[in-house]
Amino acid sequence: MMNPPTATAFAPSPWRALGGLWFLQSRMFLNARYWLRTLGLLALLGVLAAYTTDPSNFCDWLSGFYLQCLVPAAAFMLTAGAIRDDLQPGVGDYLFTRPIRRPVYLGLRYLTKTAALQIEFLLALGALTAIGVYKDAPAILPLLPSLLVAQALMLGVFGAFGLLAAILTRRYALLGLAYGALVEAGLGSVPTTLNQLSMTHQITQILAPSLADPRAGNALAFFVSRPAWAAFGVVAVATFGALALAAVVFSRQERSGGAPEN
C-alpha cells in the first residue's frame, strides 16, 4: 500500500521573495501601454525643459525644479501608491499569509520599487541631458555624474517617506503635501539650522561643490567636501529611519480583510 505524498517544506527565503517581487515589478517594462505613457511623459517633460529655459540657466532648472520638486514628489507618490496597492483586500490577504516576515517583505518591496524608479528616472535624466546638449547648455556633461548621485539619493529618501506615509494612512497624498509645505518648502528655505531637516536642502549640499564649479562636476567633486559628507549621513539616517519606523508600525497592524481603515 502506497503512503500518501507528503508536502515538501520550504524554508522562507528572502532571496526568493526578492526575486519574485522584482519579477512582478519588472513586468511593467514589458507592457506596451507603459512605454506609450512613459514616452508621452518624457516628451512633455522635454517640451517643458526646451521652452521654459535657455542655455545659461538650464543646469539651474535641472538642479532646481527637476531635482528638488519633480523627482521627490514622484518618488513619494509612486512608492506610496505601490504600497497601498499591495494592501488592498485580496492582494494583502494573499501576500501576508506567505512565510516571510512583514518587515522583510516591506524592505524588499522598497528595494524593488526604488530600483524600478531608478531605471525610469535614469531615462528622464538622460532625455533632459540630451536636450541640454542640444541647447548647448554650459557644463551639462561635467555636471551629470553629480546629478545622477543626487537623483539616486532623492529617489531613495523620498521613496522611504512615501512608504512610511502609505503604511500610516490611506491619505498619504495629504500627508505628503503637509510634509512638503512645512518641512521642504518651509523649514528648508529658512536660513537657520532648522533647514537641516529638509532632505532637498541636504542633497543640495551634496551638489554644491559641483554647482560652484560645474566644469569640475565629476563623481569625485563632493568627496572632498565635509558638508557633502555630513549631508550623506543625514540622508542615510532619514532613509533608514523612515524604513525602520514603517516596519515597526506595519508589523503591529491588524490585517484582517485587507488594509487597515486609516
Backbone as CSV, one residue per row, in Angstrom:
resi,resn,N_x,N_y,N_z,CA_x,CA_y,CA_z,C_x,C_y,C_z
1,MET,0.852,-1.195,0.000,0.000,0.000,0.000,0.884,1.241,0.000
2,MET,0.601,2.160,-0.925,1.443,3.343,-1.058,1.096,4.367,0.009
3,ASN,2.125,4.978,0.540,1.919,6.055,1.502,1.475,7.325,0.769
4,PRO,0.608,8.121,1.372,0.183,9.372,0.726,1.358,10.330,0.602
5,PRO,1.401,11.084,-0.480,2.513,12.020,-0.659,2.527,13.069,0.437
6,THR,3.700,13.421,0.850,3.848,14.441,1.889,4.294,15.744,1.262
7,ALA,3.831,16.818,1.832,4.197,18.144,1.321,5.647,18.434,1.676
8,THR,6.356,18.985,0.746,7.754,19.360,0.972,7.801,20.739,1.600
9,ALA,8.489,20.827,2.695,8.587,22.110,3.396,9.732,22.928,2.819
10,PHE,9.446,24.171,2.519,10.462,25.085,2.039,10.699,26.165,3.087
11,ALA,11.962,26.355,3.423,12.289,27.418,4.369,12.094,28.767,3.700
12,PRO,11.554,29.737,4.422,11.393,31.063,3.841,12.728,31.609,3.358
13,SER,12.757,32.143,2.174,13.989,32.667,1.594,13.770,34.109,1.158
14,PRO,14.429,35.067,1.822,14.318,36.462,1.376,14.776,36.647,-0.060
15,TRP,15.760,35.854,-0.491,16.259,35.997,-1.863,15.204,35.575,-2.874
16,ARG,14.488,34.486,-2.557,13.390,34.090,-3.448,12.285,35.130,-3.443
17,ALA,12.007,35.672,-2.275,10.984,36.710,-2.196,11.398,37.936,-2.994
18,LEU,12.673,38.311,-2.881,13.171,39.454,-3.647,13.061,39.193,-5.144
19,GLY,13.430,37.982,-5.567,13.314,37.644,-6.983,11.875,37.677,-7.463
20,GLY,10.960,37.177,-6.631,9.556,37.184,-7.010,8.985,38.590,-7.095
21,LEU,9.334,39.425,-6.123,8.848,40.797,-6.140,9.417,41.577,-7.324
22,TRP,10.694,41.345,-7.631,11.271,42.038,-8.781,10.655,41.542,-10.088
23,PHE,10.340,40.269,-10.159,9.673,39.744,-11.349,8.337,40.452,-11.556
24,LEU,7.563,40.583,-10.473,6.268,41.260,-10.578,6.441,42.732,-10.930
25,GLN,7.434,43.377,-10.302,7.656,44.798,-10.562,8.146,45.051,-11.980
26,SER,9.059,44.220,-12.450,9.691,44.461,-13.755,8.783,44.108,-14.928
27,ARG,7.663,43.436,-14.664,6.746,43.111,-15.765,6.203,44.351,-16.450
28,MET,6.197,45.474,-15.730,5.673,46.692,-16.361,6.540,47.130,-17.529
29,PHE,7.837,46.774,-17.501,8.728,47.161,-18.594,8.426,46.391,-19.886
30,LEU,7.609,45.349,-19.793,7.215,44.572,-20.971,5.841,44.969,-21.487
31,ASN,5.259,45.994,-20.879,3.911,46.428,-21.225,3.975,47.581,-22.218
32,ALA,3.324,47.429,-23.382,3.363,48.468,-24.411,2.708,49.756,-23.916
33,ARG,1.614,49.638,-23.148,0.949,50.833,-22.637,1.863,51.605,-21.705
34,TYR,2.652,50.886,-20.914,3.590,51.560,-20.022,4.566,52.418,-20.823
35,TRP,5.100,51.864,-21.903,6.075,52.606,-22.697,5.431,53.764,-23.422
36,LEU,4.192,53.615,-23.891,3.499,54.738,-24.517,3.289,55.868,-23.511
37,ARG,2.878,55.506,-22.306,2.680,56.510,-21.263,4.005,57.160,-20.878
38,THR,5.050,56.347,-20.748,6.361,56.867,-20.368,6.917,57.806,-21.433
39,LEU,6.818,57.402,-22.680,7.318,58.253,-23.762,6.525,59.554,-23.839
40,GLY,5.218,59.491,-23.577,4.419,60.707,-23.553,4.848,61.658,-22.455
41,LEU,5.104,61.107,-21.263,5.555,61.945,-20.155,6.941,62.518,-20.417
42,LEU,7.827,61.722,-21.013,9.157,62.227,-21.353,9.076,63.343,-22.384
43,ALA,8.175,63.179,-23.357,8.000,64.229,-24.369,7.495,65.511,-23.721
44,LEU,6.531,65.381,-22.792,6.000,66.548,-22.099,7.089,67.237,-21.272
45,LEU,7.890,66.437,-20.583,8.984,66.986,-19.792,10.018,67.664,-20.691
46,GLY,10.283,67.050,-21.840,11.236,67.633,-22.774,10.765,68.960,-23.322
47,VAL,9.473,69.057,-23.661,8.911,70.324,-24.150,9.004,71.389,-23.063
48,LEU,8.689,71.005,-21.815,8.781,71.947,-20.706,10.206,72.458,-20.543
49,ALA,11.185,71.544,-20.617,12.578,71.949,-20.467,13.057,72.795,-21.637
50,ALA,12.620,72.450,-22.837,13.110,73.138,-24.034,12.570,74.549,-24.151
51,TYR,11.319,74.771,-23.725,10.670,76.055,-23.978,10.567,76.949,-22.754
52,THR,11.006,76.484,-21.603,10.963,77.336,-20.410,12.353,77.676,-19.896
53,THR,13.386,77.228,-20.587,14.757,77.512,-20.157,15.562,78.021,-21.341
54,ASP,16.696,78.638,-21.026,17.667,78.970,-22.058,18.989,78.327,-21.665
55,PRO,19.976,78.275,-22.548,21.218,77.563,-22.246,21.907,78.012,-20.956
56,SER,21.801,79.293,-20.632,22.524,79.802,-19.464,21.938,79.327,-18.136
57,ASN,20.627,79.033,-18.093,20.031,78.613,-16.817,19.506,77.179,-16.851
58,PHE,19.884,76.418,-17.880,19.362,75.057,-17.989,19.826,74.189,-16.813
59,CYS,21.088,74.287,-16.430,21.588,73.480,-15.306,20.920,73.872,-13.994
60,ASP,20.629,75.168,-13.828,19.914,75.612,-12.628,18.500,75.029,-12.593
61,TRP,17.831,74.990,-13.753,16.496,74.392,-13.834,16.557,72.900,-13.518
62,LEU,17.597,72.244,-14.023,17.741,70.804,-13.818,17.989,70.478,-12.350
63,SER,18.858,71.250,-11.705,19.168,71.005,-10.297,18.135,71.610,-9.360
64,GLY,17.248,72.456,-9.891,16.217,73.078,-9.074,14.869,72.422,-9.251
65,PHE,14.124,72.839,-10.268,12.762,72.327,-10.448,12.736,70.815,-10.625
66,TYR,13.567,70.291,-11.521,13.528,68.852,-11.791,13.961,68.049,-10.567
67,LEU,15.130,68.378,-10.031,15.702,67.540,-8.983,15.050,67.768,-7.623
68,GLN,14.654,69.003,-7.328,14.154,69.302,-5.992,12.631,69.313,-5.889
69,CYS,11.936,69.313,-7.014,10.469,69.300,-6.980,9.889,68.043,-7.626
70,LEU,10.230,67.832,-8.889,9.614,66.745,-9.639,10.045,65.371,-9.128
71,VAL,11.341,65.178,-8.944,11.849,63.863,-8.535,11.330,63.451,-7.153
72,PRO,11.455,64.289,-6.113,10.943,63.847,-4.801,9.441,63.626,-4.772
73,ALA,8.673,64.495,-5.459,7.216,64.311,-5.469,6.833,62.999,-6.143
74,ALA,7.478,62.697,-7.274,7.172,61.455,-7.977,7.589,60.239,-7.156
75,ALA,8.759,60.286,-6.524,9.226,59.156,-5.717,8.267,58.890,-4.564
76,PHE,7.834,59.939,-3.899,6.900,59.800,-2.773,5.586,59.181,-3.233
77,MET,4.972,59.765,-4.261,3.648,59.335,-4.684,3.659,57.939,-5.306
78,LEU,4.654,57.649,-6.130,4.686,56.344,-6.802,4.981,55.208,-5.825
79,THR,5.873,55.443,-4.874,6.162,54.404,-3.881,4.975,54.197,-2.957
80,ALA,4.385,55.287,-2.489,3.218,55.169,-1.611,2.068,54.468,-2.324
81,GLY,1.854,54.821,-3.577,0.776,54.182,-4.330,0.992,52.692,-4.501
82,ALA,2.248,52.293,-4.750,2.543,50.867,-4.904,2.285,50.108,-3.612
83,ILE,2.664,50.692,-2.482,2.445,50.027,-1.199,0.949,49.913,-0.895
84,ARG,0.192,50.973,-1.160,-1.240,50.896,-0.907,-1.908,49.864,-1.798
85,ASP,-1.435,49.719,-3.014,-1.970,48.668,-3.891,-1.753,47.293,-3.277
86,ASP,-0.590,47.101,-2.643,-0.303,45.816,-2.009,-1.201,45.548,-0.811
87,LEU,-1.733,46.605,-0.218,-2.542,46.456,0.984,-4.033,46.330,0.696
88,GLN,-4.397,46.284,-0.578,-5.809,46.154,-0.933,-6.350,44.788,-0.521
89,PRO,-7.656,44.704,-0.216,-8.259,43.400,0.104,-8.009,42.397,-1.012
90,GLY,-7.714,41.193,-0.649,-7.407,40.163,-1.638,-5.916,40.066,-1.868
91,VAL,-5.331,41.158,-2.310,-3.875,41.176,-2.504,-3.177,41.036,-1.161
92,GLY,-3.591,41.863,-0.188,-2.989,41.790,1.132,-3.226,40.458,1.813
93,ASP,-4.440,39.910,1.660,-4.737,38.622,2.278,-3.808,37.528,1.769
94,TYR,-3.449,37.614,0.472,-2.555,36.612,-0.098,-1.111,36.848,0.342
95,LEU,-0.664,38.100,0.207,0.742,38.387,0.467,1.138,38.060,1.893
96,PHE,0.294,38.419,2.846,0.708,38.341,4.231,0.368,37.006,4.890
97,THR,-0.013,36.020,4.069,-0.034,34.641,4.565,1.182,33.873,4.059
98,ARG,2.064,34.553,3.297,3.280,33.899,2.816,4.281,33.769,3.968
99,PRO,5.166,32.754,3.895,6.103,32.508,5.002,7.287,33.477,4.995
100,ILE,7.008,34.763,5.116,8.066,35.760,5.190,7.592,36.864,6.126
101,ARG,8.473,37.330,6.960,8.096,38.335,7.952,7.726,39.645,7.270
102,ARG,6.782,40.333,7.879,6.304,41.585,7.284,7.398,42.633,7.117
103,PRO,8.251,42.884,8.126,9.307,43.875,7.918,10.243,43.508,6.762
104,VAL,10.507,42.204,6.607,11.358,41.772,5.499,10.665,42.046,4.174
105,TYR,9.383,41.702,4.109,8.629,41.981,2.893,8.662,43.477,2.560
106,LEU,8.455,44.313,3.570,8.402,45.753,3.343,9.747,46.265,2.811
107,GLY,10.843,45.773,3.395,12.157,46.186,2.909,12.415,45.740,1.482
108,LEU,12.018,44.518,1.156,12.220,44.018,-0.208,11.342,44.758,-1.201
109,ARG,10.126,45.086,-0.777,9.227,45.837,-1.675,9.793,47.223,-1.951
110,TYR,10.367,47.821,-0.927,11.007,49.131,-1.110,12.171,49.029,-2.097
111,LEU,12.979,47.993,-1.961,14.121,47.823,-2.863,13.685,47.658,-4.312
112,THR,12.673,46.831,-4.553,12.252,46.592,-5.936,11.605,47.833,-6.540
113,LYS,10.789,48.533,-5.762,10.149,49.742,-6.295,11.182,50.832,-6.544
114,THR,12.129,50.986,-5.633,13.162,52.002,-5.802,14.051,51.677,-6.997
115,ALA,14.359,50.403,-7.204,15.162,50.018,-8.365,14.442,50.371,-9.664
116,ALA,13.133,50.123,-9.706,12.358,50.473,-10.902,12.344,51.983,-11.121
117,LEU,12.199,52.749,-10.038,12.219,54.206,-10.160,13.574,54.709,-10.643
118,GLN,14.637,54.082,-10.171,15.969,54.492,-10.628,16.101,54.319,-12.137
119,ILE,15.566,53.223,-12.657,15.620,52.990,-14.106,14.784,54.038,-14.846
120,GLU,13.587,54.290,-14.349,12.697,55.242,-15.019,13.288,56.646,-15.039
121,PHE,13.828,57.081,-13.917,14.358,58.442,-13.859,15.739,58.543,-14.483
122,LEU,16.405,57.439,-14.647,17.631,57.458,-15.443,17.295,57.816,-16.896
123,LEU,16.192,57.270,-17.385,15.737,57.623,-18.729,15.366,59.107,-18.807
124,ALA,14.680,59.596,-17.774,14.274,61.001,-17.773,15.488,61.921,-17.756
125,LEU,16.448,61.625,-16.898,17.641,62.470,-16.821,18.448,62.378,-18.109
126,GLY,18.485,61.201,-18.720,19.169,61.065,-19.999,18.529,61.914,-21.082
127,ALA,17.180,61.913,-21.105,16.483,62.731,-22.104,16.736,64.211,-21.869
128,LEU,16.712,64.646,-20.619,16.959,66.051,-20.315,18.402,66.446,-20.614
129,THR,19.322,65.537,-20.372,20.718,65.818,-20.708,20.889,65.991,-22.208
130,ALA,20.212,65.149,-22.972,20.282,65.277,-24.435,19.743,66.635,-24.887
131,ILE,18.665,67.100,-24.245,18.127,68.420,-24.568,19.131,69.504,-24.195
132,GLY,19.783,69.352,-23.045,20.792,70.323,-22.632,21.965,70.382,-23.593
133,VAL,22.395,69.234,-24.090,23.474,69.198,-25.073,23.025,69.876,-26.359
134,TYR,21.791,69.597,-26.778,21.257,70.219,-27.994,21.164,71.736,-27.851
135,LYS,20.781,72.195,-26.653,20.673,73.632,-26.411,22.029,74.267,-26.137
136,ASP,23.072,73.438,-26.099,24.435,73.906,-25.811,24.527,74.547,-24.430
137,ALA,23.867,73.898,-23.438,23.933,74.370,-22.057,25.347,74.184,-21.525
138,PRO,25.932,75.198,-20.919,27.311,75.084,-20.453,27.460,74.089,-19.306
139,ALA,28.460,73.240,-19.392,28.862,72.320,-18.311,27.827,71.257,-17.994
140,ILE,26.901,70.975,-18.917,25.883,69.972,-18.607,26.505,68.582,-18.457
141,LEU,27.446,68.223,-19.295,28.044,66.887,-19.202,28.955,66.725,-17.982
142,PRO,29.814,67.710,-17.646,30.595,67.559,-16.412,29.736,67.470,-15.150
143,LEU,28.558,68.098,-15.194,27.691,68.082,-14.016,26.887,66.789,-13.893
144,LEU,26.796,66.021,-14.956,25.912,64.859,-14.999,26.191,63.823,-13.909
145,PRO,27.448,63.417,-13.647,27.650,62.410,-12.587,27.124,62.844,-11.225
146,SER,27.307,64.121,-10.888,26.802,64.613,-9.608,25.278,64.616,-9.588
147,LEU,24.655,64.949,-10.707,23.203,64.912,-10.799,22.671,63.491,-10.647
148,LEU,23.392,62.521,-11.208,22.986,61.125,-11.075,22.999,60.684,-9.611
149,VAL,24.054,61.061,-8.884,24.144,60.709,-7.468,23.025,61.383,-6.686
150,ALA,22.811,62.671,-6.935,21.761,63.407,-6.219,20.383,62.835,-6.529
151,GLN,20.136,62.481,-7.778,18.836,61.911,-8.148,18.612,60.573,-7.453
152,ALA,19.637,59.738,-7.409,19.505,58.444,-6.738,19.174,58.620,-5.264
153,LEU,19.799,59.602,-4.608,19.517,59.857,-3.199,18.103,60.393,-3.003
154,MET,17.673,61.290,-3.888,16.308,61.821,-3.804,15.284,60.694,-3.913
155,LEU,15.468,59.826,-4.886,14.528,58.719,-5.073,14.523,57.801,-3.860
156,GLY,15.693,57.569,-3.284,15.777,56.680,-2.135,15.092,57.234,-0.900
157,VAL,15.403,58.472,-0.540,14.863,59.011,0.712,13.382,59.344,0.585
158,PHE,12.947,59.910,-0.540,11.527,60.252,-0.654,10.682,59.014,-0.951
159,GLY,11.278,57.988,-1.531,10.581,56.717,-1.633,10.334,56.122,-0.263
160,ALA,11.326,56.230,0.635,11.153,55.742,2.010,10.071,56.531,2.740
161,PHE,10.042,57.854,2.531,8.992,58.671,3.142,7.612,58.271,2.603
162,GLY,7.537,58.006,1.300,6.275,57.585,0.714,5.806,56.255,1.270
163,LEU,6.740,55.336,1.450,6.397,54.037,2.031,5.841,54.210,3.444
164,LEU,6.517,55.033,4.250,6.050,55.272,5.610,4.661,55.901,5.614
165,ALA,4.451,56.889,4.748,3.141,57.546,4.696,2.044,56.569,4.296
166,ALA,2.345,55.666,3.363,1.347,54.691,2.919,1.007,53.697,4.019
167,ILE,1.973,53.369,4.854,1.709,52.473,5.982,0.861,53.180,7.032
168,LEU,1.078,54.468,7.210,0.364,55.204,8.252,-1.081,55.510,7.880
169,THR,-1.336,55.806,6.608,-2.671,56.259,6.244,-2.946,56.065,4.764
170,ARG,-4.235,55.910,4.437,-4.636,55.889,3.038,-4.521,57.277,2.406
171,ARG,-4.560,58.298,3.222,-4.492,59.679,2.734,-3.037,60.139,2.670
172,TYR,-2.228,59.326,2.062,-0.796,59.628,2.018,-0.487,60.891,1.218
173,ALA,-1.330,61.206,0.229,-1.089,62.413,-0.575,-1.202,63.668,0.290
174,LEU,-2.197,63.712,1.178,-2.353,64.856,2.069,-1.188,64.950,3.040
175,LEU,-0.749,63.797,3.537,0.399,63.785,4.444,1.651,64.270,3.720
176,GLY,1.819,63.855,2.457,2.961,64.301,1.679,2.928,65.794,1.403
177,LEU,1.740,66.323,1.083,1.603,67.762,0.855,1.942,68.549,2.119
178,ALA,1.461,68.066,3.263,1.745,68.752,4.521,3.244,68.732,4.819
179,TYR,3.868,67.575,4.631,5.311,67.481,4.872,6.077,68.396,3.922
180,GLY,5.719,68.359,2.630,6.425,69.179,1.663,6.303,70.664,1.954
181,ALA,5.087,71.101,2.346,4.868,72.518,2.623,5.582,72.962,3.897
182,LEU,5.498,72.144,4.951,6.042,72.555,6.239,7.556,72.376,6.335
183,VAL,8.053,71.252,5.830,9.466,70.933,6.015,10.307,71.335,4.809
184,GLU,9.963,70.797,3.630,10.814,71.044,2.470,10.731,72.498,1.987
185,ALA,9.506,73.002,1.785,9.354,74.370,1.309,9.472,75.386,2.442
186,GLY,9.006,75.004,3.650,9.019,75.922,4.780,10.364,75.998,5.467
187,LEU,10.673,74.972,6.264,11.929,74.973,7.016,13.147,74.944,6.101
188,GLY,13.001,74.303,4.948,14.145,74.208,4.041,14.609,75.537,3.501
189,SER,13.726,76.529,3.493,14.089,77.846,2.979,14.476,78.832,4.076
190,VAL,14.421,78.383,5.333,14.771,79.263,6.450,16.282,79.242,6.644
191,PRO,16.939,80.406,6.671,18.412,80.437,6.803,18.894,80.210,8.231
192,THR,18.439,79.126,8.855,18.891,78.746,10.196,19.191,77.246,10.170
193,THR,19.593,76.720,11.303,19.906,75.289,11.378,18.674,74.416,11.173
194,LEU,17.474,75.001,11.262,16.258,74.219,11.031,16.183,73.695,9.602
195,ASN,16.882,74.362,8.672,16.812,73.883,7.284,17.525,72.549,7.093
196,GLN,18.255,72.100,8.130,18.911,70.796,8.043,17.894,69.656,8.050
197,LEU,16.649,69.947,8.446,15.600,68.924,8.436,15.089,68.644,7.029
198,SER,15.389,69.521,6.096,14.924,69.363,4.715,15.878,68.466,3.941
199,MET,15.333,67.402,3.351,16.170,66.487,2.584,16.616,67.105,1.257
200,THR,15.771,67.941,0.661,16.203,68.606,-0.569,17.355,69.562,-0.278
201,HIS,17.312,70.205,0.883,18.436,71.073,1.277,19.701,70.251,1.470
202,GLN,19.565,69.093,2.120,20.742,68.255,2.352,21.364,67.798,1.035
203,ILE,20.534,67.383,0.099,21.072,66.881,-1.161,21.620,68.023,-2.009
204,THR,21.067,69.224,-1.836,21.659,70.395,-2.488,23.069,70.631,-1.969
205,GLN,23.299,70.338,-0.686,24.650,70.460,-0.133,25.620,69.495,-0.813
206,ILE,25.113,68.326,-1.179,25.954,67.359,-1.883,26.290,67.873,-3.285
207,LEU,25.324,68.531,-3.916,25.542,69.086,-5.255,26.374,70.359,-5.242
208,ALA,26.433,71.052,-4.104,27.035,72.385,-4.050,28.437,72.467,-4.624
209,PRO,29.365,71.537,-4.300,30.709,71.656,-4.881,30.712,71.616,-6.402
210,SER,29.845,70.802,-6.982,29.785,70.712,-8.433,29.118,71.931,-9.049
211,LEU,28.065,72.453,-8.378,27.389,73.635,-8.899,28.277,74.871,-8.800
212,ALA,29.137,74.912,-7.769,30.045,76.047,-7.634,31.074,76.074,-8.752
213,ASP,31.465,74.895,-9.208,32.426,74.792,-10.313,31.942,73.694,-11.248
214,PRO,30.930,73.984,-12.083,30.296,72.938,-12.891,31.266,72.166,-13.766
215,ARG,32.304,72.808,-14.246,33.217,72.105,-15.146,34.056,71.076,-14.409
216,ALA,34.042,71.134,-13.059,34.693,70.091,-12.259,33.666,69.131,-11.688
217,GLY,32.453,69.170,-12.244,31.341,68.385,-11.686,31.424,66.927,-12.037
218,ASN,32.407,66.233,-11.491,32.541,64.804,-11.716,32.186,64.056,-10.448
219,ALA,32.271,62.748,-10.509,31.830,61.918,-9.386,32.661,62.135,-8.132
220,LEU,33.844,62.750,-8.245,34.707,62.955,-7.089,34.579,64.344,-6.490
221,ALA,33.775,65.206,-7.116,33.729,66.603,-6.700,33.277,66.764,-5.251
222,PHE,32.286,65.966,-4.815,31.746,66.151,-3.474,32.475,65.333,-2.420
223,PHE,33.430,64.481,-2.825,34.135,63.664,-1.849,35.130,64.473,-1.020
224,VAL,35.470,65.655,-1.481,36.410,66.487,-0.741,35.687,67.542,0.084
225,SER,34.364,67.472,0.153,33.576,68.472,0.870,32.995,67.879,2.150
226,ARG,33.367,68.447,3.289,32.817,67.968,4.562,31.315,68.162,4.674
227,PRO,30.763,69.331,4.265,29.293,69.458,4.298,28.589,68.399,3.458
228,ALA,29.202,68.025,2.334,28.585,66.993,1.493,28.570,65.652,2.215
229,TRP,29.642,65.308,2.890,29.677,64.048,3.632,28.668,64.061,4.774
230,ALA,28.550,65.211,5.460,27.556,65.318,6.529,26.149,65.156,5.965
231,ALA,25.915,65.719,4.778,24.601,65.582,4.146,24.320,64.135,3.775
232,PHE,25.321,63.415,3.286,25.165,61.988,3.014,24.677,61.261,4.264
233,GLY,25.290,61.568,5.395,24.917,60.909,6.640,23.490,61.207,7.050
234,VAL,23.082,62.473,6.936,21.722,62.857,7.311,20.696,62.163,6.417
235,VAL,20.958,62.136,5.113,20.030,61.484,4.181,19.939,59.986,4.467
236,ALA,21.064,59.363,4.763,21.055,57.932,5.075,20.262,57.650,6.348
237,VAL,20.472,58.460,7.376,19.737,58.278,8.630,18.238,58.467,8.400
238,ALA,17.863,59.490,7.629,16.451,59.736,7.357,15.825,58.582,6.584
239,THR,16.557,58.048,5.610,16.031,56.935,4.801,15.815,55.696,5.648
240,PHE,16.850,55.279,6.359,16.738,54.061,7.165,15.798,54.263,8.352
241,GLY,15.741,55.481,8.876,14.811,55.764,9.966,13.359,55.621,9.523
242,ALA,13.045,56.161,8.338,11.681,56.034,7.817,11.325,54.577,7.559
243,LEU,12.268,53.822,6.996,12.011,52.405,6.736,11.824,51.624,8.031
244,ALA,12.653,51.913,9.039,12.537,51.205,10.319,11.213,51.514,11.003
245,LEU,10.811,52.792,10.994,9.541,53.159,11.612,8.371,52.508,10.879
246,ALA,8.430,52.492,9.545,7.380,51.841,8.771,7.298,50.351,9.093
247,ALA,8.456,49.708,9.251,8.479,48.277,9.561,7.870,47.998,10.931
248,VAL,8.172,48.848,11.914,7.622,48.667,13.262,6.101,48.823,13.247
249,VAL,5.621,49.890,12.595,4.179,50.128,12.533,3.483,48.998,11.777
250,PHE,4.063,48.618,10.657,3.455,47.595,9.806,3.368,46.246,10.515
251,SER,4.397,45.909,11.298,4.398,44.621,11.987,3.346,44.543,13.081
252,ARG,2.848,45.701,13.530,1.857,45.728,14.602,0.436,45.976,14.107
253,GLN,0.279,46.213,12.819,-1.049,46.464,12.285,-1.837,45.173,12.134
254,GLU,-3.124,45.261,12.415,-4.010,44.132,12.177,-4.321,44.075,10.691
255,ARG,-4.292,42.865,10.133,-4.520,42.729,8.705,-5.662,41.744,8.463
256,SER,-6.817,42.094,8.970,-7.992,41.229,8.774,-8.846,41.816,7.668
257,GLY,-8.936,41.108,6.553,-9.773,41.538,5.451,-9.186,42.643,4.633
258,GLY,-7.848,42.782,4.640,-7.225,43.772,3.764,-6.577,44.877,4.536
259,ALA,-6.571,46.062,3.976,-5.840,47.183,4.537,-6.585,47.774,5.727
260,PRO,-5.861,48.361,6.666,-6.492,48.998,7.787,-7.206,50.272,7.343
261,GLU,-8.237,50.621,8.075,-9.005,51.815,7.735,-8.362,53.013,8.421
262,ASN,-7.330,53.571,7.818,-6.671,54.760,8.359,-7.081,55.983,7.582
